[in-house]
Amino acid sequence: MSVAKISVIVVSYNSGLYLKRCVDSVLGSDVPVQLIVVDNASADNSLEFIDALIEKYHSPNETLTSVTVIRNKENLGFSKAVNIGFAVSTGESIFLLNPDCVVFSRTARVLAETLQSDPDIGIVGALVFNEDGSEQRGCRRNEPTFRRSMMTSLKMAKRYEGIDLIYQPIPDSPLTVDAVSGAAMMVNRSHFESVGQMDEDFFLHCEDLDICRKMRDAGYRVIFSPDASVFHYQGASNVSSFFVERHKHRGMITYYRKHHAREQNKLTYWATMMMVTAHFVLTAAIAFLKRLLALFLPRKQAPISNQSHSGASLPPLVANDKPLVLISGANSDVGDYLLDRLATDDCQYLAVTRKTPGHYRQINRHGVCIHWLPLSFFQKVPTNDFGEISQWISIAPVWVTGSLIPSLERFRPQQIIAFSSTSIEGKKCSESDSDRKIVDRLKEGELVLSDFSRMHKIPTSLIRPTLVYGGPRNQNINFIRRFIRLFRFFPLVGKGEGLRQPVHADDLAWACLKIGQTYGFSKVDQDASSVKDLPGTEFEVYDLGGGETLTYRKMVLRVFNSEGIKPRIWEMSPTMVGLGIRALRLFPGFGFLSAGMATRMSANLTYSISKAKKHFSYEPRSFKP
């Protein structure tokens, strides 16, 4: 479906380089757009970059992209600025976009196609994500009644109907709703004119609720589109939080007076007004106390992921021209080293987490940016927006990897590198129930992954490490270290002559990237000549041990030496060590211990790394705890 020309109106006020990032993403649209930037007397030089764009995209040809800037002499507010931009627009579809948004190349076109598919549609809103990948409140919502507002304020909207619909599943197709977010909404030109455009009584906030309500009252539909998405930073403009909250609550009061004064009985209406006012007073008081406390408390340096909100160091959130590398289980010892080893920005790196991350990006020592996104993002984002994943590196336990497949299946990665464990072999004859359960989970996870990769003919490399050390999260070596620090001795079953190959987490991270070299992603260095004979479409399993084979006893002695503690080893019977392990399991942080650990101290748990040496020149380091 061909679409009529789209006019994009961006209202900006001290938006910094977020405005540039927004404009760059809009100009990357796959259809011609008329971009109109309306600046409300910014004082931060945020328009410095725009003159060159005006010259580049200045064209009277209606079929080509153009850029126009309107510089207001004072801050007129959002609604009035939109109406000023609308007066010079020519498109049949008017895309209202906040300056701290980033769009995909297809966003404007998909919204316009939906808008133009039915003359009864007045507004189409996009699926809006916070920059941390969580769905933003307000992008699909109900009319704010007293009851819904109460449920939302009391944070009971998950169980009872509130204003926001973000707790409901993403619909499979465009859905009629009461309101969408003004951060990224597209309006039908003629319908927008017929309802009187934006109400200029709204300076900032709630004007989106108002225009949606006016469209519905006029008989037009408001549509939420799950097929087009944007990222929205929120709060890029350099204004105080008190200023924002004051106008947010003033806008809500204006909205209730305009649309609910006659609909609701007086008691409900005034209860709503009092609730809005009380909420503002409480919010302002909390903000004031936080500022007051900040004067007396020591300042904490912001983590690197949260520094520089000017946008100056923020790469594009959407890089349609770069291969996507997805990393799950990145919050691990191997993950720490892997993220730090990424040394090229030729790819776009995404780290998936089961929770909403506290930050939205991380920059490693090479200046490579890694975006952290929750699993819910991949369940919601339109497939065509985000495209195919070039490589999926899953450092999480293989049973977790298997559980992620339903959420990531539609992205069809071109290559998979996943982690299991040599415990699938080492613990299969264990007398411990917990050990056998781990073996069963490993087998099930490997089977799910194997079936998925073979069904879709995805080349997959399964890494089975043994006895990982290096970093704060590994259990075995760190347990030995903690025990020695606490008790100044370590118990062994007999002589502890069982052989081990402890492998450093950084060597495993290196192996991930080295395997990926053969496909041109996640480069370790410029020389890929050491990658030899790596299979193309097979399910390959690599046992990865360390560069040194030593007895369990020698391994423990090295831990003693690394701690500067005189070695004291007590040789005990399997029964005594087993009883000690059962006792330790009662304490927090020792639940991973099993009775089988005692008997395995005398067993050889070594594995051949010859295949890894042949395929990608794997050369791990010797054991140095």
C-alpha angles and dihedrals in degrees: 000000000000115000131213116248115291124223114207115201116196117184112201136187119173090328096155118202090334084083091056091049090050093048092048091053093048092050087053091064116129091232131054113270136188102224114202117185113194110194119200097211097291116195098194101081090247090145096057093104096048102077092069090051093051090056093044096048099034105125134142088209108110092209094061132076115261136185126214128178125200115193113202118203093224140018102276097175129248102286097049091045091052091052090050090052091045091056091065097037122107104185125110088221117054115201112201107201132176116233092238093059129103119204132198119240092257099041099095093043095049092048091049092049090053092045093049095044093081128026089213092066113098102171137018121193127199130231101263122206128192111234089258088063099254118129110261120239113247100032089108120015151148128249106281104248124170094260094046091047090052092051091049094047091049090048091239096122092110091066101027130036111275134167099275122065097199091111091063122084117268108264119241092231139018110304132207110238137166096248144356133200120284088213089082116007131139121210133197108248099223094042090048090054093045094057093048100261118253118350105241092205084082109078098177130352132013092044087108091055089049097051090046090051092048091051092050092046088053091054099258125129126243111214132198110208117206089185098073125050141183138187116237121192098193120211102033093138113096098242132122121266089236090057090052095046092047092054093041092057093038088054092051092050090049090050094051092047091050101044109018107037091088098031099055129057114255095255094054092042095052091042088056092049091049091048092053091048093047090049091054093048091049093046092048092048093051091048090050092050091049091053090047093051090047089063091061103032121079114259117249117216110243115245115257090254091063101040126108105025090178087094092238094120097032113110117210113290089216117049104174092175097055130081112253118233114192120201121191123184089029091144091080139087092267089043092055091055093041094053090046092050095055101114107172135062092205086106135048109238121208123185114200121211131181091228132054103268120238088227133032103216144024128199118206129209091275092056093251114148121225118191117211114212130175122243088248089066092062090046091055110030114099110257093227091053096057099030130196123338110236094201136007116201110187114189092167119104108287092246088058089048089055091051090054094056096085089055095045101033095096091060092058104205116223092222136016129204111182139172129233126153140250084236085089085075103023096054101035093099095041119131089216117103091211091053092051091049090054090051091051092050091049092050092048092048093048091048093052091048093045093050092048095049094046094045091055096031092240114163105239132189115196115200118204108190123189126217100346119206136171119081134047100277106058113107113206104053093032089052090054089048094050093046092051092048092049103041103020091227138065128218120227132188102241113315094335092234097157112125122241138185106202110196126205117237090231091059089055091050089051090051091054092055094042092054089049092054093078089066095046096250132113095015118207094193139336095272114079094164092107092067104099133186096335108174117249109210105011137106102245125188120205123191105210118195129160128274095261135056115209139154122269087246093055090046090056092046090056090053089053090051093048089055093047090237123137107252115253115174123181114204108214140168120267089248094056094046090047091053090050091052091050089052093049091051088068090068125079114264096025100079092107091069117103135190088243090069090074096056093043092060088083096040124095110241102178129134136193116258094184095110091054090048090052098044102041108002094255109195110168124191128254119264112280110158 
